[in-house]
Amino acid sequence: MNIGFIGLGIMGKPMAKNLVKAGYTLIVYDILDASVKELVAIGAAQGASPKDVASRSELIITMLPNSPHVKQAVLGKDGVIEGARPGSILVDMSSIAPLASREVAAELAKNRVEMLDAPVSGGEPKAVDGTLAIMVGGKEAIFEQVKPVLLKMGASAVLCGDIGAGNVTKLSNQIIVALNIAAMSEAFVLATKAGVDPERVFNAIKGGLAGSTVLNAKAPMVLEGNYKPGFRIELHIKDLQNALDTAHETSVPIPLTSQVMEMMQALKVDGKQGEDHAGLIQFYEKMAGVKVRKGSAK
C-alpha cells in the first residue's frame, strides 16, 4: 500500500518515521524542506504538493495544526481533493473542530473519497515510540481497513462514532488534560508555599486516587523546571478554543475549561506560548511568588 503523509511537524514527523520503519511505502510533503529530507533519508519519497501526494497514494494521512490548514491542504489549490482517486481514503490525524471534519468529509464524498478523523493523544514522546492513543470518527468498514496502519503509530485506535466523533473525543481529552495540569499546579504551589517538598508530595500521591498519566508525565518536568515542548501551550490554546466553540454550538457550559483557557492566554501574553503545557504552573507560581522545584520548600 502506498501511503501519503502530509504534515511533518513535532508529531507528524515521528509518526511518519514509524510507518517507514514498519515497511510501508511513504510519499511525504511538508512546507519545510528539512523535515521532508529527513524522511527521504530513511526511505520515503518526496511529494511536490498535497495533490501530488494524493495522486500517488491509496491512503493519505494529514497531520496539521488546525482546521484552516487542513481545509487548505485538502480542499485548496493543489490540494488532496484534486489528486485523490475515487476509492482512496483520507485519514486526518490533526486535532481540529468537529464541524470542519464534517465539512471536509462532505466535499471529499462528492469525489467518492472516504475520510476518517483520527486525532491523537500522547504528545511527542508517544509519537516517537508509536504508542499514541488514536480516537477515530467515520465508517466502521473504513476504520477496519486502515486500523493496522494506525496501530503502527499508536498503542490503541478506537472508533468513537461517525465522522467528527474522533475530534469530539479529542476535545474531551484535552479538557481533562488541561484541568489535570491546572489541578497539579495548584496543589504543588500550595505544598511549596506551605513548606512541603513538592517532589515528596508527588511521590506520596501518585499511587493513590489523585494519580494519573498526566501527573506522571508532567510532574517530573515541573520539578526540574523543564518546559521543553512535547505539546506546546499555543496548541493547547487552539484545542481549548475548539472545545469552547463546540460547547457553545451545542449549548454546553464548560466553565472550568474557560478558566484554564484564560490562564494559558496569560502565559501567551508573557511570551511562553511555545513552552510545554506543563508550564501552566508558571501562572500559579507568579501569583503566589514561589518556584516549584525539587527541594524548593523552605
N, C-alpha and C positions, 0 to 999 in steps of 0.2 A: 504493500500500500504506500502510495506517495502522500506525504503529509506536508501541508504548507503551514508555516508558523510565522505570524505577523506580530511583532512587538517583542523586542529582546531587552527589556528593562531589567530592573532589580529582581523581578520574579520570572519574567518570560525567558531570560537567558538560561538560568539553570534548568528550567522546565524543558526547554528545547534540547539542552545538552543531554538530559536523561532519555529523551526519545532517540537521539542519535546513538547513545550507549546501548539502548535496547534493540538496536538493529534496524530501525525504521529509516526509510529514505526521506530526508527532510529538505524542503526548499524554504529558505528563510528570507525575511525582509524586515528592515528597520530603518528609520531615518538616520541613525548613527552608523556610519561605516565600520567603526571599530568593533561594535557588537557583532555585526554580520561577519566580519573577518575572523572573529574568534570562533564562530560556529563553523565557518567554512574550513578552518584549520583542523577541525576534528571530523570532517567528512560531510557536512551539509553542503547543499548547493545554494547559490545566491539568486534571489528573485529580484527583478527590476522594479516591481511595483506590486501592490496587493492584487491587481488584475492579473499580472504575470504569474504570481504565486498560485492564485486560484485556478488558472488555466492549466497548470501542471500538476494539480493535486486532486485526489478523491475526497480528502478530509482537510479542511482548513481550520486552523486554530488561531484565534486572535487573543492577545493579552495586552490591553491598552489602558491608559489612565482613567478615562471617564467616558460618559455617553457621547459627547461630541466627537471624540477621537474614533470611537467605534463606528459611528454613523458615517464619518468621513472615509475611513478605511474600507468600509463595506459598501456604502451606497454612493460615495462621492466619485469624482472623476478618477479614472484608472483604479476604481475600487473593485472589491471582490465580486460584486454583482455583475460586473462587465466581463469577468473571466470565468466564473464558475459554470460548470456544465450541469445540465439537469441531472438530478440524482446524487449530486455531490452534497456534502454536509459541512456546515459551518458550526464550530463549537466556539462560542465566545466565552473565554475564561476571565474576562475583565469583570471588575465589580462596578456595575452601572445601575441606573434606575430601571426598575422592572418594566415600566411603561416603554422605555427606549428599547429594551429587548423585544417586546411585543411588536413595536413598530418595525424594527429591522427584520424580524421573522416574517412579518406580513409581506414586506416588499420582496424578500427572497422567495417566498412561496409562489409569487407570480411567475417566477422563472423556474419553478419546480426544484428549488434548492431547499433542503431541510436545515433546521437550526436547533441547537440546544444552547441555553445559557447555563454556564457551569463555573461560577466564581469559586475561589479557593480561600482557605484559611490556613494559617501556619507561618506566614512570613517567609523571609529569605532562607532561614536555616532549614525549614521543612521543604522548601522548593529545591534546595541543593541536594538534600538526601532522599527526595522523592517520597515524602510521607505527608503530603498535603491532605487536608480534608476537602473534598470536592462536592459541591452542592449543585444539583442539576435540575433544570426545568425543560420539559419537552416531551415528545412522544416516547413511550416505553420501548418500542421496537428500535428506534434510532439510538436511544440510550444503550440498549443491549449491544448494538452493533459497534459502538465506539468505546464501551466500557473497558475492554482490555487495554486500549491506548491510554485512557485516563488513569488506569491503575499502574502505569509506568511512571506517572508523575505524582500519584497520591497513594496514601495508605487506605483511603476509603473513597468511594464515589456513590452517592445516594441520590436516587431520583425523588424529588420533593413534590412534583406536580407538573402542570402544564408549563408552557413557555413563560418565563418571568418568575416562576416559583424558586428557581435557583437564586436569583438576586434578592427576592424577598427573604429567603433563608439567610443569605449573606448579610443583609442589613440587620437581621435579628442577631446574628453572630457578633456583628460589630458593635451593636448596642451593649451586649453583655460584656465584651472585651473592654470597651471604654469605661463602663461602670465598675468593672473589676479593678482596673488600673486606678481609677479615682478612689475607690474604697481602700485599696492598698496604700495609696499616697496619704490619705487622711490618717490611717492607722499608724504608719511609720513616722509621720511628722509628729503625731501626738506622743508616741512612745519616746522619740528622741528628745522632744522638749520636756517630757516628764522625767528624763534621766535614765531611760532604759535603752540598752544597746539594741538597735533595730535588727541586727543580724540574729541576736538571740530570740527576739520576738518571731522572726521568720522561721527559725528552726523549731520553735515551740509550737507554732500554729499550723505549719504546712501539712502535717499528717492528720489534722482534725477537719472539722466541717468547713472551716474557712479556707482550707487548702484548695488549690485549683491549678490547672495548667498555666493560666495567666500568671498566677503568683509565682510558680516555679520558674517560669521563663523570665519574668520582669524584675523580681526582687533582687537577684544577683546583679543585674545591670545597675539598678538603682544604688545598691550598696557599694558599687565600685565607681559610681558617677559616670558610667559608660552609656552614652546615648547615641552610639554609632547606629545608624538606622537599619533595622531589619524591616520595620514598617514605619514610614515617616508620619509625623504629626499632620502634615498637609494632606496626605492621603486619607488619614482617618477623618479629617475635617470634611473631605469630599464625601466619604461614606456616610457620615452623620448628616450631612446636608441632604443626601439622597433619602436617608431614613426619615428625616423631618418632612421632606416634600411628600414622600409616600404616605406618611402618617396623616398629613393634612388632607391629602387626596381621599383618604379612606376614613376620615373623621375619627382618628385615634389619637388621644392625647399622650405624649411621651415627655413629661416634664423633666425627668432626670437626664434624659438624653440632651435636652435643651441646655441644661446647666453645664454638662461636661463639654458641650459644643462651645459655650462661651469661655470656658477655661482654656480650651485649645486655641480659640481665637485670640485670647490674651497672650498666649505664648507665641503665636504668629506675629503679633504686634511687636514682641520682644526679639523677633528675628530667629526664633527657634523652630520654625516650621519644617526644616529639613532634618531635625533630630528624630530619634526613635520615640514612639508614643509613650514609652516608659518615662520619658522626660516630662510627662504631665505633672509629676511630683514637684517640679520646679515652681508650678503655680502656688502650691501649698507652702513650699519652703520660703518663697518670697513673702507671703503673707505672715508666716509665723516667725520669720527671721532666724531660720535654722537650716543646717545642711544635714541630710540623712546619709550617713556613710557608716561603714563598719567601725565599731568602737567610737561613734561620734557623740554618744550621750555623755553628759557630764555628771 
